[in-house]
Amino acid sequence: MNPRPDMIEFQDVHKYYGDYHALRGITATIKAGEFFSLLGPSGCGKTTLLRTIAGFEGISSGAVMIDGKNMAGVPANVRPTNMVFQSYAIFPHLTVEQNVGFGLRKDPMSKDQKARAVAEALEMVGLKGYGARAAHALSGGQRQRVALARALILKPKVLLLDEPLSALDKKMREQMQVELIRLQRQVGITFILVTHDQEEALVMSDRIAVMFEGEIAQLADPETLYRRPNSKKVADFIGTMNFLPARIVSEAGGMVEVEAQGFGAMTLTTEQCAAAGADKAGAMVGFRPETLTILFDGQTATDRETMGTVAEVVYYGDMTYYDVKLDGTEVPMRLSMRNVFGRPVLDLGTRTRIAWSPGALVLFR
């Protein structure tokens, strides 16, 4: 299988607003046909970076390449991109088909060809038969689909999505996540999503760039970001991560001997270490809530076992989240258990056995 070519390339991109350094040396590539996400907190520069692709923002230095061509001086309206905005920007006085076909109004194709293109775009986003409906009569999810159809009808090489699901309720947002994944696979073009929602990025993306303060902190596939974050800051931002103080005892031959509060002595591989240059007094081990398991009566640990006390219980129906204070620790750790049939939900104050494995830990140092 041939590797996909680069569709977007950022070459040491900097952006200043006066004295404010919004983008700080961004260097990265996005592949053709990739579903790529820019993820980070508000003000981290992700939307600014997206707008540099679209041509809505100029850059102070560096280069933005699209399909091998430098976009310096290329205006937004002739770039091979289109954007779906957070507000959708639907024209309320137009019908659905008029909204979708708006970008074709100066195209030399015939009226019948335009009508067929609009019909195909509406079918693509699941709105077949909605063409004559008034845009103001649509639900939030339907307006989002119209905005997608209007962008895709122009057949861009890159579709830019600026937090397009943020205005939807939870159930509709989850439904549209699946629809966007299906749509991206169907059309096969590069999708670039800006979001501050970690779960949304993990669900939808082939790769994710996590951004803080105008820089890319880590760029990786969702599983790598979740299982092997390269810093405590990334780990803390992506999902829920527990941290325990630790001391590095020795390091040799690709193995690291560690003593962690609540867990004791263990051996980790260097692949489990998030960064080099250890500060032995400030080391920590991190682990996700699902990597710890409560042992009920008769169950035995497959690896390691410790004891703890239930400090909080939060029931979610399919899952129960426990805050458990492990023996020898100062702060309760978050632990998740699936509510399978017959498994009890523990009460506050319950003493319980906890199974864990050194292989699930990440060492931050």
C-alpha positions as CSV (number, residue, x, y, z in Angstrom):
1,M,0.0,0.0,0.0
2,N,1.5,3.3,-1.1
3,P,1.8,6.0,1.6
4,R,-0.6,8.9,1.2
5,P,1.0,12.2,-0.1
6,D,1.1,15.3,2.0
7,M,-1.9,17.6,1.4
8,I,-1.0,20.3,4.0
9,E,2.5,21.3,5.1
10,F,3.3,23.9,7.8
11,Q,6.9,25.1,7.6
12,D,8.0,26.9,10.7
13,V,4.8,29.0,10.7
14,H,4.7,32.0,13.1
15,K,1.8,34.5,13.5
16,Y,2.0,37.7,15.5
17,Y,-0.9,40.0,16.5
18,G,1.2,43.0,17.5
19,D,3.3,41.7,20.4
20,Y,1.2,38.6,20.9
21,H,2.8,35.5,19.5
22,A,-0.2,33.4,18.4
23,L,1.6,30.6,16.4
24,R,5.1,29.6,17.4
25,G,7.0,27.8,14.8
26,I,4.4,25.3,13.7
27,T,6.0,22.5,11.6
28,A,3.7,19.6,10.6
29,T,2.2,17.7,7.7
30,I,-1.4,16.5,7.1
31,K,-1.9,13.7,4.6
32,A,-4.3,13.6,1.7
33,G,-7.5,11.9,2.7
34,E,-6.8,12.1,6.4
35,F,-9.3,13.1,9.1
36,F,-7.1,15.4,11.2
37,S,-7.9,17.3,14.3
38,L,-6.5,20.4,15.9
39,L,-7.2,20.0,19.6
40,G,-6.5,22.3,22.5
41,P,-8.0,24.7,25.1
42,S,-9.4,28.1,24.1
43,G,-6.7,30.5,23.0
44,C,-4.2,27.9,22.1
45,G,-4.0,28.9,18.4
46,K,-5.9,26.0,16.8
47,T,-8.5,28.2,15.0
48,T,-5.8,30.7,13.9
49,L,-3.9,27.8,12.4
50,L,-7.0,26.6,10.6
51,R,-7.7,30.1,9.2
52,T,-4.1,30.2,7.8
53,I,-5.0,27.2,5.7
54,A,-8.2,28.9,4.5
55,G,-6.5,32.1,3.7
56,F,-8.5,34.1,6.2
57,E,-5.3,34.9,8.2
58,G,-1.9,35.7,6.9
59,I,1.2,34.4,8.6
60,S,4.1,36.5,9.9
61,S,6.8,34.0,8.7
62,G,7.2,30.5,7.4
63,A,5.1,28.8,4.8
64,V,1.7,27.1,4.4
65,M,1.7,24.6,1.6
66,I,-1.4,23.0,0.1
67,D,-1.0,20.1,-2.3
68,G,2.7,21.1,-2.9
69,K,1.9,24.8,-3.6
70,N,3.0,27.7,-1.4
71,M,-0.1,29.7,-0.5
72,A,1.7,32.9,0.1
73,G,-0.4,35.7,-1.6
74,V,-3.1,33.2,-2.7
75,P,-6.5,34.6,-1.6
76,A,-9.1,32.5,0.2
77,N,-11.5,32.3,-2.7
78,V,-9.1,30.6,-5.0
79,R,-7.6,28.1,-2.5
80,P,-8.7,24.4,-2.9
81,T,-10.4,24.6,0.5
82,N,-13.8,25.2,2.0
83,M,-14.9,25.8,5.5
84,V,-17.9,24.9,7.7
85,F,-18.2,27.5,10.4
86,Q,-19.4,27.0,14.0
87,S,-22.4,29.1,13.3
88,Y,-23.1,27.3,10.0
89,A,-23.8,30.6,8.3
90,I,-27.0,29.4,6.6
91,F,-29.0,32.0,4.8
92,P,-32.4,31.9,6.5
93,H,-34.4,33.5,3.6
94,L,-33.3,30.8,1.1
95,T,-34.5,27.3,0.7
96,V,-32.2,24.3,1.5
97,E,-31.4,23.7,-2.2
98,Q,-30.7,27.5,-2.7
99,N,-28.3,27.4,0.2
100,V,-26.5,24.3,-1.0
101,G,-26.2,25.6,-4.6
102,F,-25.2,29.1,-3.5
103,G,-21.5,28.6,-4.4
104,L,-22.4,27.4,-7.9
105,R,-24.3,30.6,-8.9
106,K,-21.4,31.8,-11.1
107,D,-20.4,28.4,-12.3
108,P,-20.7,27.9,-16.1
109,M,-22.5,24.5,-15.7
110,S,-26.1,24.4,-16.9
111,K,-29.2,24.8,-14.7
112,D,-29.9,21.0,-14.9
113,Q,-26.3,20.2,-14.0
114,K,-26.5,22.5,-11.0
115,A,-29.8,20.9,-9.9
116,R,-28.2,17.4,-10.2
117,A,-25.2,18.5,-8.2
118,V,-27.4,20.0,-5.4
119,A,-29.4,16.8,-5.3
120,E,-26.3,14.6,-5.1
121,A,-24.9,16.8,-2.3
122,L,-28.1,16.6,-0.3
123,E,-28.3,12.9,-0.7
124,M,-24.7,12.6,0.4
125,V,-25.5,14.3,3.8
126,G,-28.8,12.5,4.3
127,L,-31.1,15.3,3.3
128,K,-32.7,13.8,0.1
129,G,-36.1,15.4,-0.4
130,Y,-35.4,18.4,1.8
131,G,-34.4,20.8,-1.1
132,A,-37.6,22.9,-1.1
133,R,-37.8,23.3,2.7
134,A,-37.2,26.7,4.2
135,A,-33.8,26.9,5.9
136,H,-35.2,28.6,9.0
137,A,-37.4,25.6,9.6
138,L,-34.5,23.2,10.0
139,S,-33.2,21.7,13.3
140,G,-29.6,22.3,14.4
141,G,-28.5,18.9,13.0
142,Q,-30.2,19.6,9.7
143,R,-28.6,23.0,9.4
144,Q,-25.2,21.5,10.0
145,R,-25.8,19.0,7.2
146,V,-26.8,21.8,4.8
147,A,-23.6,23.6,5.7
148,L,-21.6,20.5,4.9
149,A,-23.4,20.0,1.6
150,R,-22.8,23.6,0.6
151,A,-19.1,23.2,1.3
152,L,-18.7,19.8,-0.4
153,I,-20.6,20.7,-3.6
154,L,-17.6,22.8,-4.6
155,K,-15.4,19.7,-4.4
156,P,-12.6,21.1,-2.4
157,K,-9.4,19.2,-1.7
158,V,-9.6,20.1,1.9
159,L,-12.7,20.6,4.1
160,L,-12.1,22.8,7.2
161,L,-14.4,22.3,10.2
162,D,-14.3,25.0,12.9
163,E,-16.0,23.4,15.9
164,P,-19.1,22.5,13.8
165,L,-20.8,20.3,16.4
166,S,-20.5,22.6,19.4
167,A,-24.0,24.0,19.1
168,L,-25.7,20.5,19.1
169,D,-27.0,18.6,22.1
170,K,-25.1,15.6,23.3
171,K,-27.1,12.9,21.5
172,M,-27.2,14.8,18.2
173,R,-23.4,15.6,18.5
174,E,-22.6,11.9,18.9
175,Q,-24.8,11.0,15.9
176,M,-23.1,13.7,13.8
177,Q,-19.7,12.5,14.8
178,V,-20.5,9.1,13.2
179,E,-22.0,10.8,10.2
180,L,-18.9,13.0,9.6
181,I,-16.7,9.9,9.8
182,R,-18.9,8.1,7.2
183,L,-19.0,11.2,5.0
184,Q,-15.2,11.7,5.1
185,R,-14.7,8.1,4.1
186,Q,-17.2,8.4,1.3
187,V,-15.8,11.6,-0.3
188,G,-12.2,10.7,0.5
189,I,-10.9,14.3,0.9
190,T,-8.9,15.7,3.7
191,F,-11.0,16.9,6.7
192,I,-9.4,19.2,9.3
193,L,-11.4,19.6,12.5
194,V,-10.8,22.2,15.2
195,T,-12.2,21.2,18.5
196,H,-11.7,21.6,22.3
197,D,-13.6,18.4,23.0
198,Q,-11.0,15.6,23.7
199,E,-13.6,12.8,23.2
200,E,-14.7,14.2,19.9
201,A,-11.1,14.3,18.6
202,L,-10.4,10.8,19.8
203,V,-13.5,9.4,18.2
204,M,-13.2,11.1,14.8
205,S,-9.5,11.5,13.9
206,D,-6.8,9.5,12.2
207,R,-4.3,11.8,13.9
208,I,-4.5,14.7,16.4
209,A,-2.3,17.7,17.0
210,V,-2.6,18.8,20.6
211,M,-1.9,22.5,20.9
212,F,-0.9,24.7,23.9
213,E,0.1,28.4,23.7
214,G,0.6,28.5,19.9
215,E,2.7,25.3,19.8
216,I,2.0,21.6,18.9
217,A,2.7,19.7,22.1
218,Q,2.2,16.2,20.5
219,L,1.0,15.0,17.1
220,A,0.0,11.3,17.0
221,D,-2.9,8.9,16.4
222,P,-5.6,8.8,19.1
223,E,-4.4,5.6,20.8
224,T,-0.9,6.8,21.1
225,L,-2.1,10.1,22.6
226,Y,-4.3,8.3,25.1
227,R,-1.9,5.5,26.0
228,R,1.5,7.1,25.6
229,P,1.2,10.9,26.0
230,N,4.6,12.6,25.8
231,S,4.1,15.0,28.7
232,K,2.1,15.4,31.9
233,K,0.3,18.4,30.3
234,V,-0.9,16.3,27.3
235,A,-1.9,13.4,29.6
236,D,-3.9,15.7,31.8
237,F,-5.7,17.3,28.9
238,I,-6.6,14.1,27.0
239,G,-9.3,12.3,29.1
240,T,-8.7,11.5,32.8
241,M,-5.3,10.6,34.1
242,N,-4.3,9.7,37.6
243,F,-0.9,10.7,38.9
244,L,1.1,9.3,41.8
245,P,4.5,10.6,43.1
246,A,7.3,8.3,42.2
247,R,11.1,8.0,42.6
248,I,13.4,6.7,39.9
249,V,15.8,4.2,41.5
250,S,17.9,3.2,38.5
251,E,17.9,3.1,34.7
252,A,19.9,0.7,32.5
253,G,19.4,-1.6,29.5
254,G,16.1,0.0,28.4
255,M,14.5,-0.7,31.8
256,V,13.7,1.8,34.6
257,E,13.4,0.8,38.3
258,V,10.7,3.0,40.0
259,E,9.1,3.2,43.4
260,A,5.6,4.8,43.3
261,Q,3.4,5.9,46.1
262,G,0.7,3.3,46.7
263,F,2.2,0.8,44.3
264,G,5.7,0.2,45.6
265,A,8.7,-1.0,43.5
266,M,8.2,-1.9,39.8
267,T,10.1,-2.1,36.5
268,L,9.1,0.0,33.5
269,T,10.4,0.1,30.0
270,T,11.9,3.2,28.5
271,E,9.0,3.2,26.0
272,Q,6.8,4.0,29.0
273,C,8.8,7.1,29.9
274,A,7.2,10.3,28.6
275,A,10.3,12.4,28.4
276,A,14.1,12.4,29.1
277,G,16.0,14.5,31.6
278,A,14.7,13.1,34.8
279,D,14.2,15.2,37.9
280,K,14.2,12.3,40.3
281,A,12.4,14.3,43.0
282,G,9.6,15.3,40.7
283,A,8.8,12.1,38.9
284,M,5.3,10.8,38.6
285,V,3.5,7.7,37.3
286,G,0.3,8.2,35.4
287,F,-2.5,5.8,34.6
288,R,-6.1,5.8,33.2
289,P,-9.2,5.0,35.3
290,E,-9.9,1.8,33.3
291,T,-6.5,0.3,33.9
292,L,-7.3,-0.3,37.6
293,T,-9.8,-3.0,38.5
294,I,-11.8,-3.7,41.6
295,L,-11.5,-7.3,42.6
296,F,-14.8,-8.7,43.9
297,D,-15.2,-11.9,46.0
298,G,-13.3,-14.8,44.5
299,Q,-11.5,-12.8,41.9
300,T,-7.7,-12.9,41.7
301,A,-5.3,-10.3,40.2
302,T,-3.5,-11.3,37.0
303,D,-0.6,-9.1,37.9
304,R,-0.4,-6.8,40.9
305,E,-2.8,-6.1,43.8
306,T,-3.2,-3.4,46.4
307,M,-5.8,-2.2,48.8
308,G,-7.9,0.9,49.0
309,T,-10.9,2.6,50.4
310,V,-13.9,3.9,48.3
311,A,-14.0,7.7,48.8
312,E,-16.7,8.6,46.2
313,V,-19.1,6.8,43.9
314,V,-20.6,8.3,40.7
315,Y,-23.1,6.0,38.9
316,Y,-23.5,6.6,35.1
317,G,-25.7,3.6,34.2
318,D,-23.3,1.7,32.0
319,M,-20.3,2.7,34.1
320,T,-19.6,3.5,37.7
321,Y,-16.7,5.8,38.6
322,Y,-15.0,5.4,41.9
323,D,-12.6,7.6,43.7
324,V,-10.5,5.2,45.7
325,K,-7.8,6.1,48.2
326,L,-5.1,3.6,47.8
327,D,-3.2,2.6,50.9
328,G,-0.1,4.7,51.3
329,T,-1.4,7.6,49.1
330,E,-2.7,11.0,49.9
331,V,-5.2,11.8,47.1
332,P,-8.0,9.4,45.9
333,M,-7.5,7.9,42.4
334,R,-10.3,7.8,39.8
335,L,-11.2,4.2,38.8
336,S,-13.9,3.1,36.3
337,M,-15.9,-0.2,36.3
338,R,-18.4,-1.4,33.7
339,N,-21.8,-2.3,35.3
340,V,-22.2,-5.8,34.0
341,F,-25.1,-7.9,35.2
342,G,-24.7,-9.1,38.7
343,R,-21.8,-6.8,39.7
344,P,-22.6,-4.7,42.8
345,V,-22.0,-1.0,43.1
346,L,-19.8,-0.4,46.1
347,D,-20.7,1.9,49.0
348,L,-18.7,4.8,50.3
349,G,-16.1,3.6,52.8
350,T,-15.9,0.1,51.4
351,R,-12.4,-1.5,51.7
352,T,-11.6,-3.2,48.5
353,R,-8.8,-5.0,46.6
354,I,-7.5,-3.3,43.5
355,A,-5.7,-5.0,40.6
356,W,-3.1,-3.1,38.5
357,S,-0.3,-3.7,36.1
358,P,3.0,-1.8,35.7
359,G,2.5,-2.1,31.9
360,A,-0.4,0.3,32.0
361,L,1.6,3.1,33.6
362,V,3.4,6.0,32.1
363,L,6.4,7.6,33.8
364,F,6.6,11.4,33.7
365,R,9.9,12.9,34.7
